[in-house]
Amino acid sequence: MNTSQNPTAAVIIIGNEILSGRTRDANLAFLGKRCDELGIRLQHARVIEDDQDVIVETVNHCRAHYHYVFTTGGIGPTHDDITTAAVALAFGVKVDRNPEAVAIMDKYYAPGMLNEARLKMADIPVGATLIQNPVSGAPGFQLGNVFVFPGVPSIMQAMFEGMVNLLIGGKPMLTVSIRTNLAEGVFAEKLTAVQHQFADVSIGSYPIFRMGKPGVNLVMRSTEADAIEKVSLAITEMIRDLQGAILNPDE
């Protein structure tokens, strides 16, 4: 797909609780949608454990290959929150208690409640810029092209919206879907021909089963509205030629 003018991004989801299945991640879906809207190509995502070496390796790989890197998780007050230290190590900088972060948190917490454990969240890599947290006070930070967020979805998403003006995107990614009752095996060959004809549009085929009936969602993605329209017409014609039906999304 020809989206060379759009910057790229990677997401690193950090947390043993995600890998174990105890916590369900909601941040990737949010970031994927917002990146589409901002004209940023989210090309890569990893879920990794709370391990310093793994975090350092993953951050260094991603920041070298993508314009933006978003990390979630591991910046809280407990012993297993090691993301901040690991990101600092990846950049080769120290972690210091950030006076601006301390002042922000001091205003958020009631007198006497800003203990040493909570102050750990004010320890920020040297040279980083704070990302404001309108929900729970403790900030995230940006270091180079890496943006570090907490894992709690409501907090992470509010913080992302507060710093979105720092991101430079391209044309928004447009998405159109067509649902049919045909099985993939019936149209696979013809769909391949459509994809070859319209190489600048990404076409995905996703089987579904809804209300006792099988079907397939054909999803087209591009930054160009006219290209999406042409592919939609080609796929509609393909389905009708194969005696298939185009179904309402609610069917």
N, C-alpha and C positions, 0 to 999 in steps of 0.2 A: 504494500500500500504506500503510495507516494505522499508521505507527510513529513518530508525532510525539513520543512520550515518550522515544525513544531518541536519544542524542547521535550526531553525525555525525563522519566522519573522512575525511581525504585522505592519500594516500601519494605522496611525491615520490621517485622513484628517480633518483639522480644518477650519471652516469658515461658517458664516451664509450665505454668497453668494453662497456657494455650495448647502446648504440645500434648499435655496429658488429657485434654478434653474437658477439664473441670471448668474452664472459662471459654465461652464462645466469642471469637473475634468478630467485631462489627466495624472495625476501622477500615479494613481493606475495601469493603463495598462502598463506604462513604468516600474514601480517597479516589477510588476508580471513577465514581460518578463526578466528583468535583474536578478531577483532572480532565475528564472529557469536556466538561463545561468551560474549563479555562484554556483549552487547547494545548494541554500537556499530555504527551503519550506515556501513560503508565505501562511500562514494558516488563517490569520484573518485580517479584515479591518473594520474600523468604520469611519463614517462621523459624526462629532459632531459640536455643536455650539460654538461660542466664549463665553464660560462661564467658569470662573476659576474653580469652583468646579467640573464641568464635565470633564475638561481637566485633573485636578489632579487625579480624580478617574480613568479615562481611562488610563492615563500614568502608574499609579501604578499597575493597573490590568495587562496591557500588558507587562510591563517590568518584572513582576514576572512570567509570563507564557511563554514567547518567548525569544529566544536568542538575537534577534535584534528587535528594535522598530524604525520605521521611521515616523516622524511627518512632515506634510506639512501645511504651512499657519500660519499666525498670528505673524510674527516676523518683521513686517514693522515699519514705524515711527508714525502711527496714534494711537488714543486713544483705538481703538478696537483690536489692536495687543497686545494680552495678553499672548501669548503662552510661551514666555521666562520666565515671572514671574511665570506662572502656573507650568512649568516644574521644576523650582527651588523650588517651594513650595512642589511639589511631592517628591523631594529628600531631603527636609529639609535644603536647603542651601540658602544663600543670593544672591542677584544680585548686582554686582558692575560694574562700567565702566571699561572695559578691555583695558589696554594701548595698547596692540598689535592690538586689533580691531580698536581703534582710529587711530593708525598709518597707518593701511591699508586703512581706509576710507579717511584719510587726503591726501594720495597719489592719491586716485581715484577722489575726488572732486576738482573742481577748487577753487582757493583761495577765501575765503569768503562764499563759498557755503555749507560748513559743519556746518549747524545750529544745534540748540539744538534738534529739531525733528529728524533729521537724526542721531545725536549722540545717540539717544535712541537705535538704532540698534547696538551700541557698548556696551550696557549693557548686560553682560553675567553672567550666574550663576557661582559662585565661584567654582573652581575645574574643570570646563569644558574645553575641548580642542576645539579650533576653527576649523571650516570647511571652507576652502577657497572658495571664490566666484569670479570666473574669469569673470563674466558677469557684475555685478553691484556693486562689492566692498564689500558690507555689508556681513559679514560672518554668517554662521550658527554655530552650535556647537554640540559636543558630550558630553553627561554626562552619565557615566555608559554605559549601553547598548542601550541608547536612542540617536538617531541622529535627530537633529532638522533642518529642511529645510524651505525655503520660499515656497509659493504656486505657484508662476509663473512657469509654466512648463519648459521653456527654461533655467531659472536660476537654478531651483531645479535639473534638469537632469544634467546640467554641473557640479554642485557641487557634485552630487552623483558620477559621473565618476571620479572626482578628489580625492575622499576618498575611492574608492572601494577596494583599497589595504588593508584597515583596516579590511575588512570582511573576515572571514574564512568560506569557503563553503565546499560542498561535491561534489559528482558526479553531473554534469549538468543534468537537467531534459530534457528528450527527448520527443518529441511530434510527433505523426503521426495521420493523419486523413484520413478517407475513407468516401466518399459521395455516398449515394444510393437513388434510387427513391422509395424505400419501405417506407411505413408509420410505425411509431413506434409500433403501435398496432400489426403489422404483425410479427415483430421479437422480441418483448419485452421478451417473455418467453425464447427464445433461447439465447438472449443476456445475460439474467440473468445467464444462465448455463455457458456461456463463462466466465463471470466475476467470478463465483465461481471456475471455473477451473484455472483461472489465477488471484489469489487474490493479487499478488504483482504488478499488473498493474491496474491503474485507467482507467476505460472506461466511457466516457460520451456520451450521446445521445442528439443531439441538432437539433430540427426541423428548417428548413429554407424554404424560398420561394424566388426563384430567377428567373427572366425573365419569370414570369408567371407559373413557375413549382414548385411544392412542392418537398421537399427532406429532408434528414436527414444527418447531419454530425456525424459520429462516431469518437470520438477523444480518442486516447490511450496515456497515459502518464506513463513514468517509467524512472528510472535512468539506466536501463539495456537494451542494444540494442537487445540482443537475445530474451529477454522476449517480447519486442515490436514486433519483427518479428513474433514470434509464435502466438501472439494474432491477428496480422494483417492477417495472413493466416487463422486462425480460423474464423474470421469475414468475410473474403472474401468467404470462403466456406459456411458459414451460409447464406449469401446473395444469392449466386448462388443456393443453395438448395431450397430457397424460391422463385426462379424464378425472382429474382430482378436484377437490373443492378447496376454496379459500375460506377459512373459518373465522368467525368473530373471536377475538381474544378471550371473551368471556364464555365461549361455548365449551 
